[in-house]
């Protein structure tokens, strides 16, 4: 887990610069960030997200999303989409049965991914806090590129800022898609302890 607490760069170094140059030359990054709604962010419910896998079409991926209030569901997202594509409650069933269900099976979700801060191609994921946002980046050698930004939660008076961390990242074997699970924690009268996902395509 990478915990980001200050404005200092949290880049990881050492991957071959040529690999990142290839991605930069591709110049096609599609992204989506799925954040809890304001109501969720202001609730004391604990929201967790656990990555399951990518689909036959790797633009689709699935997570198990859980909370004390709503229970667990298998949720399918599309990179670049807005909100869930499919929500399949797991109450009274298993994850495997859900994956084999009539609704979910056509997506072909499977554990065909590589987990970690380093992509199979060698470039590395990092983050840096800029104002009220976490900038998500890829770096290799002396080069870096911005994937996108995630808004950092604050209390209503903006006197407290959440601690944000990158829990893990999940890559397709060709390093062209990545799903990043973030966590935010905020104490006080408006506590937050929630996971969220950001996903990207590098064409």
GROMACS elastic network, one bead per residue, 0.5 to 0.9 nm:
[ bonds ]
;  ai    aj funct       b0    kb
    1   117     6  0.86007   500
    1   165     6  0.68492   500
    1   166     6  0.56675   500
    1   168     6  0.60574   500
    2    10     6  0.80698   500
    2   117     6  0.86345   500
    2   126     6  0.79856   500
    2   127     6  0.83809   500
    2   164     6  0.89413   500
    2   165     6  0.55172   500
    2   167     6  0.64708   500
    2   168     6  0.79520   500
    3    10     6  0.86345   500
    3   127     6  0.89719   500
    3   163     6  0.77603   500
    3   164     6  0.64050   500
    3   166     6  0.62784   500
    3   167     6  0.81366   500
    4     7     6  0.82951   500
    4     8     6  0.84829   500
    4     9     6  0.87445   500
    4    10     6  0.69624   500
    4   127     6  0.69896   500
    4   128     6  0.68339   500
    4   129     6  0.70388   500
    4   134     6  0.83143   500
    4   163     6  0.72209   500
    4   164     6  0.59365   500
    4   165     6  0.55259   500
    4   166     6  0.77884   500
    5     8     6  0.82552   500
    5   128     6  0.85956   500
    5   129     6  0.73999   500
    5   163     6  0.63817   500
    5   164     6  0.71269   500
    5   165     6  0.82398   500
    6     9     6  0.81675   500
    6   128     6  0.75019   500
    6   129     6  0.61344   500
    6   130     6  0.86809   500
    7    10     6  0.87179   500
    7   128     6  0.60010   500
    7   130     6  0.62461   500
    7   131     6  0.82717   500
    8   128     6  0.63059   500
    8   129     6  0.73550   500
    9    12     6  0.88763   500
    9   126     6  0.78896   500
    9   127     6  0.66605   500
    9   129     6  0.78341   500
   10   125     6  0.88496   500
   10   126     6  0.53555   500
   10   127     6  0.51525   500
   10   128     6  0.56408   500
   10   129     6  0.88384   500
   11   124     6  0.75847   500
   11   125     6  0.68311   500
   11   127     6  0.62157   500
   11   128     6  0.76574   500
   11   137     6  0.74445   500
   11   138     6  0.76931   500
   11   139     6  0.66402   500
   11   144     6  0.87175   500
   12    15     6  0.85298   500
   12   117     6  0.85286   500
   12   118     6  0.86717   500
   12   123     6  0.87540   500
   12   124     6  0.59180   500
   12   125     6  0.67681   500
   12   126     6  0.60876   500
   12   138     6  0.85571   500
   12   139     6  0.68771   500
   12   140     6  0.81192   500
   13   123     6  0.84384   500
   13   124     6  0.71604   500
   13   139     6  0.67969   500
   13   140     6  0.62374   500
   13   141     6  0.60700   500
   13   142     6  0.82155   500
   14    17     6  0.83741   500
   14   122     6  0.86117   500
   14   123     6  0.81390   500
   14   124     6  0.83429   500
   14   139     6  0.84992   500
   14   140     6  0.61684   500
   14   141     6  0.54124   500
   14   142     6  0.87802   500
   15    18     6  0.87057   500
   15    19     6  0.78314   500
   15    20     6  0.84699   500
   15   118     6  0.85641   500
   15   121     6  0.86630   500
   15   122     6  0.52011   500
   15   123     6  0.51059   500
   15   124     6  0.68539   500
   15   139     6  0.74784   500
   15   141     6  0.57213   500
   16    19     6  0.58203   500
   16    20     6  0.74135   500
   16   121     6  0.89822   500
   16   122     6  0.67247   500
   16   123     6  0.70237   500
   16   140     6  0.55000   500
   16   141     6  0.58373   500
   17    20     6  0.54267   500
   17    21     6  0.62415   500
   17    22     6  0.88448   500
   17   123     6  0.78915   500
   17   139     6  0.79246   500
   17   142     6  0.68021   500
   17   143     6  0.63345   500
   17   144     6  0.88530   500
   18    22     6  0.63221   500
   18    23     6  0.88938   500
   18   140     6  0.77780   500
   18   141     6  0.85574   500
   19    22     6  0.52967   500
   19    23     6  0.67528   500
   19    24     6  0.89123   500
   19   121     6  0.67511   500
   19   122     6  0.70122   500
   19   123     6  0.66696   500
   19   140     6  0.72563   500
   20    23     6  0.50605   500
   20    24     6  0.61738   500
   20    25     6  0.85389   500
   20   121     6  0.88370   500
   20   122     6  0.84969   500
   20   123     6  0.62875   500
   20   138     6  0.76553   500
   20   139     6  0.68574   500
   20   140     6  0.58038   500
   20   141     6  0.85927   500
   20   143     6  0.71090   500
   20   144     6  0.73759   500
   20   145     6  0.80945   500
   21    25     6  0.60269   500
   21    26     6  0.85693   500
   21   140     6  0.84711   500
   21   143     6  0.76804   500
   21   144     6  0.88661   500
   22    25     6  0.51141   500
   22    26     6  0.63272   500
   23    26     6  0.50987   500
   23    27     6  0.69052   500
   23    28     6  0.83024   500
   23   145     6  0.89103   500
   23   176     6  0.86597   500
   23   202     6  0.65703   500
   23   203     6  0.74815   500
   24    27     6  0.54202   500
   24    28     6  0.82163   500
   24   144     6  0.88427   500
   24   145     6  0.72670   500
   24   202     6  0.87923   500
   25    28     6  0.84889   500
   26    29     6  0.83138   500
   26   202     6  0.74094   500
   26   203     6  0.59378   500
   27   202     6  0.79008   500
   27   203     6  0.73192   500
   28   201     6  0.76854   500
   28   202     6  0.59387   500
   28   203     6  0.51278   500
   29   147     6  0.74679   500
   29   200     6  0.66482   500
   29   201     6  0.53625   500
   29   203     6  0.63723   500
   30    79     6  0.72490   500
   30    80     6  0.58243   500
   30   147     6  0.88766   500
   30   199     6  0.83728   500
   30   200     6  0.55631   500
   30   201     6  0.50312   500
   30   202     6  0.69751   500
   30   203     6  0.81885   500
   31    79     6  0.60937   500
   31    81     6  0.82857   500
   31   147     6  0.76718   500
   31   148     6  0.73913   500
   31   198     6  0.74321   500
   31   199     6  0.55986   500
   31   201     6  0.63273   500
   31   202     6  0.89832   500
   32    78     6  0.82791   500
   32    79     6  0.56941   500
   32    81     6  0.63366   500
   32    82     6  0.72144   500
   32    83     6  0.89494   500
   32   148     6  0.86245   500
   32   197     6  0.84212   500
   32   198     6  0.57551   500
   32   199     6  0.53119   500
   32   200     6  0.64895   500
   33    79     6  0.86094   500
   33    80     6  0.81990   500
   33    81     6  0.88927   500
   33    82     6  0.83331   500
   33    83     6  0.88623   500
   33   148     6  0.84717   500
   33   149     6  0.81893   500
   33   150     6  0.71232   500
   33   196     6  0.78773   500
   33   197     6  0.59526   500
   33   199     6  0.62250   500
   33   200     6  0.86501   500
   34    82     6  0.75898   500
   34    83     6  0.65212   500
   34    84     6  0.86291   500
   34   196     6  0.60694   500
   34   197     6  0.53671   500
   34   198     6  0.60626   500
   34   199     6  0.84154   500
   35    38     6  0.89422   500
   35    41     6  0.88908   500
   35    83     6  0.89538   500
   35   150     6  0.82506   500
   35   151     6  0.84308   500
   35   195     6  0.83145   500
   35   196     6  0.54149   500
   35   197     6  0.69614   500
   35   198     6  0.83396   500
   36    39     6  0.77961   500
   36    40     6  0.55460   500
   36    41     6  0.60326   500
   36    47     6  0.88587   500
   36   194     6  0.79195   500
   36   195     6  0.82620   500
   36   196     6  0.68598   500
   37    40     6  0.51596   500
   37    41     6  0.61981   500
   37    42     6  0.87113   500
   38    42     6  0.62341   500
   38    43     6  0.87364   500
   39    42     6  0.52867   500
   39    43     6  0.63868   500
   40    43     6  0.51837   500
   40    44     6  0.81952   500
   40    45     6  0.76230   500
   40    47     6  0.86167   500
   40   192     6  0.85221   500
   40   194     6  0.85951   500
   41    44     6  0.80670   500
   41    45     6  0.87117   500
   41   153     6  0.77233   500
   41   190     6  0.82952   500
   41   191     6  0.79715   500
   41   192     6  0.58687   500
   41   193     6  0.81343   500
   41   194     6  0.75213   500
   42    45     6  0.87462   500
   42   155     6  0.84910   500
   42   190     6  0.55772   500
   42   191     6  0.66253   500
   42   192     6  0.65173   500
   43    46     6  0.82834   500
   43   190     6  0.71797   500
   43   191     6  0.69744   500
   43   192     6  0.68864   500
   43   193     6  0.89785   500
   44   190     6  0.75359   500
   44   191     6  0.58252   500
   44   192     6  0.62954   500
   44   193     6  0.74945   500
   45    67     6  0.64339   500
   45    68     6  0.61661   500
   45    69     6  0.66793   500
   45   191     6  0.89451   500
   45   192     6  0.79155   500
   45   193     6  0.75473   500
   45   194     6  0.80744   500
   46    66     6  0.79830   500
   46    67     6  0.54935   500
   46    68     6  0.64804   500
   46    69     6  0.85123   500
   46   192     6  0.76899   500
   46   193     6  0.55154   500
   46   194     6  0.57004   500
   46   195     6  0.83923   500
   47    65     6  0.70875   500
   47    66     6  0.56986   500
   47    68     6  0.77140   500
   47   193     6  0.68252   500
   47   195     6  0.58187   500
   47   196     6  0.84170   500
   48    64     6  0.79553   500
   48    65     6  0.55895   500
   48    66     6  0.51494   500
   48    67     6  0.64726   500
   48   183     6  0.85202   500
   48   193     6  0.86272   500
   48   194     6  0.61584   500
   48   195     6  0.51395   500
   48   196     6  0.79151   500
   49    63     6  0.60494   500
   49    64     6  0.56092   500
   49    66     6  0.65325   500
   49   181     6  0.72467   500
   49   182     6  0.89534   500
   49   194     6  0.85404   500
   49   195     6  0.58030   500
   49   196     6  0.69610   500
   49   197     6  0.78786   500
   50    62     6  0.86845   500
   50    63     6  0.52583   500
   50    64     6  0.51084   500
   50    65     6  0.65807   500
   50    66     6  0.85805   500
   50   181     6  0.80196   500
   51    54     6  0.89961   500
   51    61     6  0.82151   500
   51    62     6  0.63568   500
   51    64     6  0.64591   500
   51    65     6  0.88341   500
   51   169     6  0.89877   500
   51   170     6  0.77129   500
   51   179     6  0.83449   500
   51   181     6  0.80424   500
   52    61     6  0.75220   500
   52    62     6  0.53965   500
   52    63     6  0.50934   500
   52    64     6  0.68036   500
   52    74     6  0.87087   500
   52   109     6  0.75991   500
   52   110     6  0.70865   500
   52   111     6  0.62733   500
   53    58     6  0.89575   500
   53    60     6  0.88067   500
   53    61     6  0.56733   500
   53    62     6  0.56826   500
   53    63     6  0.73744   500
   53   109     6  0.56693   500
   53   112     6  0.61533   500
   53   113     6  0.64246   500
   53   170     6  0.83244   500
   54    57     6  0.75064   500
   54    58     6  0.52034   500
   54    59     6  0.74711   500
   54    60     6  0.59098   500
   54    62     6  0.65058   500
   54   107     6  0.86619   500
   54   108     6  0.78514   500
   54   109     6  0.53188   500
   54   110     6  0.59116   500
   54   111     6  0.68400   500
   54   112     6  0.64867   500
   54   113     6  0.70857   500
   54   171     6  0.89692   500
   54   172     6  0.75359   500
   55    59     6  0.72865   500
   55    60     6  0.53726   500
   55    61     6  0.56759   500
   55    62     6  0.78876   500
   55   106     6  0.87957   500
   55   107     6  0.53100   500
   55   110     6  0.62737   500
   55   111     6  0.88788   500
   55   112     6  0.84913   500
   56    59     6  0.85785   500
   56    60     6  0.79165   500
   56   106     6  0.84233   500
   56   107     6  0.60833   500
   56   108     6  0.50150   500
   56   109     6  0.66876   500
   56   110     6  0.81603   500
   57    60     6  0.60085   500
   57    61     6  0.86494   500
   57   107     6  0.72982   500
   57   108     6  0.79768   500
   57   109     6  0.89398   500
   58    61     6  0.66943   500
   58    78     6  0.86636   500
   58    79     6  0.87114   500
   58   109     6  0.88697   500
   58   172     6  0.75711   500
   58   177     6  0.75447   500
   59    77     6  0.83440   500
   59    78     6  0.55428   500
   59    79     6  0.53283   500
   59    80     6  0.82935   500
   59   177     6  0.76481   500
   59   200     6  0.89085   500
   59   201     6  0.77633   500
   60    76     6  0.67619   500
   60    77     6  0.56769   500
   60    79     6  0.63650   500
   60    85     6  0.86920   500
   60   107     6  0.74674   500
   60   109     6  0.81618   500
   61    75     6  0.84096   500
   61    76     6  0.56355   500
   61    77     6  0.55791   500
   61    78     6  0.64967   500
   61    79     6  0.79014   500
   61   107     6  0.85651   500
   61   109     6  0.68338   500
   61   110     6  0.88798   500
   61   179     6  0.82652   500
   62    74     6  0.67246   500
   62    75     6  0.54828   500
   62    77     6  0.62168   500
   62    78     6  0.88442   500
   62   109     6  0.69079   500
   62   110     6  0.88995   500
   63    73     6  0.83033   500
   63    74     6  0.59005   500
   63    75     6  0.54091   500
   63    76     6  0.65938   500
   63    77     6  0.82262   500
   64    72     6  0.66462   500
   64    73     6  0.56684   500
   64    75     6  0.61164   500
   64    76     6  0.88507   500
   64    90     6  0.88407   500
   64    95     6  0.84733   500
   65    71     6  0.81382   500
   65    72     6  0.55883   500
   65    73     6  0.54071   500
   65    74     6  0.63503   500
   65    75     6  0.66557   500
   65   195     6  0.88767   500
   66    69     6  0.85914   500
   66    70     6  0.70314   500
   66    71     6  0.53482   500
   66    73     6  0.64361   500
   66    74     6  0.88435   500
   67    70     6  0.53739   500
   67    71     6  0.50908   500
   67    72     6  0.65018   500
   68    71     6  0.56864   500
   68    72     6  0.85461   500
   70    73     6  0.84140   500
   71    89     6  0.79881   500
   71    90     6  0.78702   500
   71    91     6  0.72608   500
   72    88     6  0.88505   500
   72    89     6  0.62494   500
   72    90     6  0.55375   500
   72    91     6  0.68099   500
   73    87     6  0.63872   500
   73    88     6  0.53784   500
   73    91     6  0.76731   500
   73    95     6  0.89044   500
   74    86     6  0.80935   500
   74    87     6  0.58790   500
   74    88     6  0.50130   500
   74    89     6  0.62090   500
   74    90     6  0.66134   500
   74    95     6  0.74828   500
   74    98     6  0.74924   500
   74    99     6  0.84407   500
   75    84     6  0.64937   500
   75    85     6  0.75436   500
   75    86     6  0.57522   500
   75    88     6  0.62801   500
   75    89     6  0.84058   500
   76    84     6  0.58429   500
   76    85     6  0.54521   500
   76    86     6  0.50811   500
   76    87     6  0.64867   500
   76    88     6  0.84671   500
   76   104     6  0.85090   500
   76   107     6  0.87847   500
   76   109     6  0.89699   500
   77    80     6  0.88594   500
   77    81     6  0.71416   500
   77    82     6  0.83446   500
   77    83     6  0.68790   500
   77    85     6  0.51408   500
   77    86     6  0.71078   500
   78    81     6  0.51242   500
   78    82     6  0.79322   500
   78    83     6  0.82444   500
   78    84     6  0.73855   500
   78    85     6  0.66091   500
   78   199     6  0.85631   500
   79    82     6  0.85235   500
   79   177     6  0.86558   500
   79   179     6  0.86111   500
   79   198     6  0.85586   500
   79   199     6  0.57152   500
   79   200     6  0.62475   500
   79   201     6  0.71555   500
   80   199     6  0.76261   500
   80   200     6  0.74547   500
   80   201     6  0.83161   500
   81    84     6  0.78234   500
   81    85     6  0.80408   500
   82    85     6  0.83693   500
   84    87     6  0.67923   500
   86   103     6  0.84429   500
   86   104     6  0.80741   500
   88    98     6  0.71994   500
   88   103     6  0.82088   500
   88   104     6  0.79394   500
   89    92     6  0.85677   500
   89    93     6  0.83506   500
   89    98     6  0.83975   500
   90    93     6  0.53194   500
   90    94     6  0.63387   500
   90    95     6  0.68090   500
   90    98     6  0.71356   500
   91    94     6  0.80271   500
   93    96     6  0.84555   500
   93    97     6  0.65351   500
   93    98     6  0.70318   500
   94    97     6  0.52457   500
   94    98     6  0.62613   500
   94    99     6  0.87308   500
   95    98     6  0.50186   500
   95    99     6  0.62042   500
   95   100     6  0.86964   500
   96    99     6  0.50617   500
   96   100     6  0.62932   500
   96   101     6  0.86132   500
   97   100     6  0.50749   500
   97   101     6  0.60402   500
   98   101     6  0.50204   500
   98   102     6  0.85128   500
   98   103     6  0.82935   500
   98   104     6  0.66724   500
   98   105     6  0.80769   500
   99   102     6  0.85754   500
   99   103     6  0.84437   500
   99   104     6  0.54715   500
   99   105     6  0.56089   500
   99   107     6  0.87719   500
   99   108     6  0.78782   500
   99   109     6  0.68836   500
   99   110     6  0.85164   500
  100   103     6  0.82392   500
  100   104     6  0.64760   500
  100   106     6  0.87192   500
  100   108     6  0.86973   500
  101   104     6  0.53686   500
  101   105     6  0.55185   500
  101   106     6  0.87401   500
  102   105     6  0.57098   500
  102   106     6  0.73421   500
  103   106     6  0.69618   500
  103   107     6  0.84777   500
  104   107     6  0.58393   500
  104   108     6  0.74585   500
  104   109     6  0.78540   500
  105   108     6  0.54075   500
  105   109     6  0.72589   500
  106   109     6  0.83545   500
  109   112     6  0.84686   500
  110   113     6  0.83604   500
  111   114     6  0.87561   500
  112   171     6  0.88106   500
  112   172     6  0.69435   500
  112   173     6  0.74510   500
  113   170     6  0.61324   500
  113   171     6  0.54415   500
  113   173     6  0.60331   500
  114   119     6  0.76164   500
  114   120     6  0.71389   500
  114   169     6  0.83071   500
  114   170     6  0.55944   500
  114   171     6  0.50905   500
  114   172     6  0.63392   500
  114   173     6  0.63331   500
  114   175     6  0.88264   500
  115   118     6  0.80978   500
  115   119     6  0.81782   500
  115   168     6  0.70375   500
  115   169     6  0.56723   500
  115   171     6  0.63002   500
  116   119     6  0.71697   500
  116   125     6  0.87681   500
  116   168     6  0.59307   500
  116   169     6  0.52339   500
  116   170     6  0.63760   500
  116   171     6  0.79859   500
  117   123     6  0.87526   500
  117   124     6  0.58456   500
  117   125     6  0.52616   500
  117   126     6  0.76524   500
  117   166     6  0.89771   500
  117   168     6  0.66861   500
  117   169     6  0.58139   500
  117   170     6  0.81811   500
  118   121     6  0.80084   500
  118   122     6  0.59731   500
  118   123     6  0.59005   500
  118   125     6  0.62650   500
  118   169     6  0.83446   500
  118   171     6  0.88575   500
  119   122     6  0.51673   500
  119   123     6  0.55621   500
  119   124     6  0.60922   500
  119   125     6  0.77633   500
  119   169     6  0.87278   500
  119   170     6  0.83620   500
  119   171     6  0.63778   500
  119   172     6  0.85738   500
  119   173     6  0.83313   500
  119   174     6  0.86617   500
  119   175     6  0.57935   500
  119   178     6  0.84752   500
  120   123     6  0.77857   500
  120   171     6  0.75109   500
  120   172     6  0.82061   500
  120   173     6  0.62764   500
  120   174     6  0.69379   500
  120   175     6  0.58601   500
  121   173     6  0.84187   500
  121   174     6  0.71744   500
  121   175     6  0.59712   500
  122   140     6  0.77348   500
  122   175     6  0.87606   500
  123   138     6  0.63947   500
  123   139     6  0.57702   500
  123   140     6  0.51586   500
  123   141     6  0.85988   500
  124   137     6  0.81571   500
  124   138     6  0.53871   500
  124   139     6  0.53798   500
  124   140     6  0.65797   500
  125   136     6  0.73073   500
  125   137     6  0.57726   500
  125   139     6  0.66231   500
  125   169     6  0.81603   500
  126   135     6  0.83455   500
  126   136     6  0.59740   500
  126   137     6  0.52020   500
  126   138     6  0.62094   500
  126   139     6  0.74351   500
  126   166     6  0.84186   500
  127   134     6  0.63251   500
  127   135     6  0.53754   500
  127   137     6  0.57715   500
  127   138     6  0.85364   500
  127   165     6  0.88486   500
  127   166     6  0.80760   500
  128   133     6  0.84206   500
  128   134     6  0.56551   500
  128   135     6  0.51746   500
  128   136     6  0.68302   500
  128   137     6  0.80261   500
  129   132     6  0.72550   500
  129   133     6  0.58315   500
  129   135     6  0.60528   500
  129   136     6  0.89222   500
  129   152     6  0.88032   500
  130   133     6  0.53927   500
  130   134     6  0.61306   500
  130   135     6  0.66757   500
  131   134     6  0.80605   500
  131   152     6  0.88259   500
  132   150     6  0.85811   500
  132   151     6  0.60660   500
  132   152     6  0.53897   500
  132   153     6  0.78083   500
  132   154     6  0.85081   500
  132   161     6  0.83372   500
  133   149     6  0.60082   500
  133   150     6  0.53954   500
  133   152     6  0.53023   500
  133   153     6  0.88552   500
  134   148     6  0.83535   500
  134   149     6  0.54016   500
  134   150     6  0.50763   500
  134   151     6  0.64076   500
  134   152     6  0.67130   500
  134   164     6  0.79825   500
  135   146     6  0.69770   500
  135   147     6  0.75923   500
  135   148     6  0.59831   500
  135   150     6  0.67189   500
  136   145     6  0.87086   500
  136   146     6  0.59985   500
  136   147     6  0.54005   500
  136   148     6  0.54167   500
  136   149     6  0.58924   500
  136   150     6  0.77456   500
  137   144     6  0.67244   500
  137   145     6  0.55805   500
  137   147     6  0.52369   500
  137   148     6  0.73039   500
  138   143     6  0.84759   500
  138   144     6  0.55152   500
  138   145     6  0.53856   500
  138   146     6  0.65094   500
  138   147     6  0.69865   500
  139   142     6  0.74073   500
  139   143     6  0.57103   500
  139   145     6  0.65164   500
  139   146     6  0.89082   500
  140   143     6  0.54440   500
  140   144     6  0.63479   500
  141   144     6  0.80676   500
  146   149     6  0.83021   500
  147   200     6  0.72326   500
  148   198     6  0.85216   500
  148   200     6  0.85797   500
  149   198     6  0.88206   500
  150   182     6  0.89304   500
  150   198     6  0.79029   500
  152   161     6  0.71175   500
  152   162     6  0.63630   500
  152   163     6  0.80798   500
  152   164     6  0.70254   500
  152   184     6  0.75825   500
  153   158     6  0.88237   500
  153   160     6  0.86532   500
  153   161     6  0.61375   500
  153   162     6  0.54209   500
  153   163     6  0.85094   500
  153   164     6  0.86320   500
  153   184     6  0.73751   500
  153   185     6  0.84329   500
  153   186     6  0.76658   500
  153   192     6  0.81430   500
  154   157     6  0.77366   500
  154   158     6  0.52694   500
  154   159     6  0.72247   500
  154   160     6  0.55283   500
  154   162     6  0.58849   500
  154   186     6  0.74882   500
  154   190     6  0.88768   500
  155   158     6  0.50816   500
  155   159     6  0.64698   500
  155   160     6  0.56414   500
  155   161     6  0.68765   500
  155   162     6  0.83002   500
  155   186     6  0.79395   500
  155   187     6  0.88822   500
  155   188     6  0.81363   500
  155   189     6  0.81918   500
  155   190     6  0.62138   500
  155   191     6  0.81956   500
  156   159     6  0.78579   500
  156   160     6  0.86707   500
  156   190     6  0.79966   500
  157   160     6  0.77790   500
  158   161     6  0.69655   500
  160   186     6  0.75897   500
  160   187     6  0.82601   500
  160   188     6  0.84415   500
  161   164     6  0.89968   500
  161   185     6  0.87752   500
  161   186     6  0.67680   500
  162   184     6  0.58763   500
  162   185     6  0.51831   500
  162   187     6  0.77658   500
  162   192     6  0.77275   500
  163   183     6  0.81103   500
  163   184     6  0.55643   500
  163   185     6  0.52106   500
  163   186     6  0.64490   500
  164   182     6  0.70462   500
  164   183     6  0.56462   500
  164   185     6  0.65885   500
  164   186     6  0.89607   500
  165   181     6  0.87441   500
  165   182     6  0.56709   500
  165   183     6  0.53098   500
  165   184     6  0.65741   500
  165   185     6  0.88095   500
  166   169     6  0.77411   500
  166   180     6  0.71652   500
  166   181     6  0.61845   500
  166   183     6  0.64581   500
  167   180     6  0.76613   500
  167   181     6  0.55491   500
  167   182     6  0.53984   500
  167   183     6  0.64719   500
  167   195     6  0.86423   500
  168   179     6  0.85562   500
  168   180     6  0.60509   500
  168   181     6  0.56069   500
  168   182     6  0.73977   500
  169   178     6  0.66680   500
  169   179     6  0.56838   500
  169   181     6  0.62941   500
  169   182     6  0.89392   500
  170   177     6  0.82718   500
  170   178     6  0.54548   500
  170   179     6  0.51541   500
  170   180     6  0.64151   500
  170   181     6  0.84861   500
  171   174     6  0.77866   500
  171   175     6  0.56411   500
  171   176     6  0.74765   500
  171   177     6  0.56996   500
  171   179     6  0.65977   500
  171   180     6  0.88286   500
  172   175     6  0.52426   500
  172   176     6  0.64239   500
  172   177     6  0.55470   500
  172   178     6  0.66234   500
  173   176     6  0.79178   500
  173   177     6  0.86306   500
  174   177     6  0.77854   500
  175   178     6  0.71064   500
  175   201     6  0.89477   500
  175   202     6  0.78819   500
  176   200     6  0.82298   500
  176   201     6  0.57311   500
  176   203     6  0.62923   500
  177   199     6  0.74551   500
  177   200     6  0.56463   500
  177   202     6  0.60830   500
  177   203     6  0.84455   500
  178   198     6  0.83471   500
  178   199     6  0.56736   500
  178   200     6  0.54471   500
  178   201     6  0.67598   500
  178   202     6  0.84710   500
  179   197     6  0.68018   500
  179   198     6  0.58494   500
  179   200     6  0.65947   500
  180   196     6  0.83384   500
  180   197     6  0.55544   500
  180   198     6  0.51317   500
  180   199     6  0.60617   500
  180   200     6  0.85799   500
  181   195     6  0.66399   500
  181   196     6  0.57638   500
  181   198     6  0.65689   500
  181   199     6  0.87358   500
  182   194     6  0.83533   500
  182   195     6  0.54808   500
  182   196     6  0.52289   500
  182   197     6  0.60058   500
  182   198     6  0.76963   500
  183   193     6  0.71459   500
  183   194     6  0.56379   500
  183   196     6  0.62996   500
  183   197     6  0.87527   500
  184   192     6  0.67298   500
  184   193     6  0.56317   500
  184   194     6  0.55488   500
  184   195     6  0.64934   500
  184   196     6  0.81955   500
  185   191     6  0.73559   500
  185   192     6  0.50909   500
  185   194     6  0.67941   500
  186   190     6  0.75393   500
  186   191     6  0.51140   500
  186   193     6  0.65834   500
  187   190     6  0.68686   500
  187   192     6  0.66841   500
  187   193     6  0.85662   500
  188   191     6  0.54402   500
  188   192     6  0.87542   500
